[in-house]
Amino acid sequence: MTLRLDGRVAVVTGAGAGLGRQHALLLARQGAKVVVNDLGGSTSGVGSDSAAADKVVAEIKVEGGTAVPNYESVSTQESAERIIKTAVDAFGKIDILINNAGILRDKSFGKSDLKDFAEVFQVHYWGTVFCTKAAWGPMSEQKYGRVVFTTSVAGTSGNFGQSNYGSAKAGMLGLMNCLAIEGRKNNVLVNAISPGALTRMTDNLGLDESFMKKLDPAFVSPAVAWLASERCDVTATIITAAAGGFGRLHFFETKGVQFDPSQPITVELFDRAFDRINDLSTADPTTPGTEGRMQERLDTLAKPAA
Ligand code: NAI
């Protein structure tokens, strides 16, 4: 199971700048043939410019790698299909899809325009759906695929002013979880990164200079290249990556309580048990999901009281 990507074909969306550029450069250095997709608009998603993708293709070629540009938007089904078709036309197949393209329309929820909500969803959530859908059939048929989503702390923990972006970033995690189950039998693995990096998207956050130096987007890409490789054997896994630090982020359920379902289960009963239900110190990562918890709790009913 090699870490190298020789012979593999990758699409990186939004690869004309920031994180996507670094992912594309590293995948190419690892041996992959890369489609550098980028619409080339502003951070808020206005305009377009083919120079963004062209520049990164040129950089890859200077290093001796193989790449072609694509200037389409991820945000419609037809254009997303053309992005994946670019890989198939140029290199004969699609093995790796890095869904990275993104825009921002930050505003507090009360002041936000729901048109911005729709636009942000169109790029982050629907863009991820459309590109993944276009790659899904070929990957399933060839029984090999590595798909990486790009989520955000705004989706997993929340962030002021990012209700549209955070909900799109959290929505894609539901997609990841379901696709991971459907893809496993065909060796199509679907994972996510939650990055932190200094890019044009984050350069106005008022971070101090010495901290900014640590946030090189290149520090994130090794996680992406690993998730894109044969060596990757995990699916539905969220890797956090920032400033050279990496971790795994996951949802866990607390031990909770089990009432006897043959007795009335009342709001007062729930109220009295709330501190135990809410006690995160009982969250056990080894219990597999909510169904595992349900069975574990029901089993306690069968046991005689200690
Ligand atoms: P960036 O603005 O430098 O790069 C995003 C790229 O996506 C741009 O080159 C842009 O032209 C392209 N793009 C935008 N809309 C597109 C569309 N419809 N179709 C094709 N390309 C499009 O930003 P950055 O920071 O590199 O962001 C990359 C991803 O990482 C985004 O999904 C972002 O939400 C995510 N992210 C970034 C974090 C950070 O700390 N920089 C934190 C958490 C998530």
Residues whose N, C-alpha, C, O or C-beta is under 5 A from the ligand:
A	BS01	NAI	G14 G16 A17 G18 L19 G20 N37 D38 L39 G40 G41 E72 S73 V74 S75 N100 A101 G102 I103 V123 T150 T151 S152 P195 G196 A197 T199 R200 M201 T202
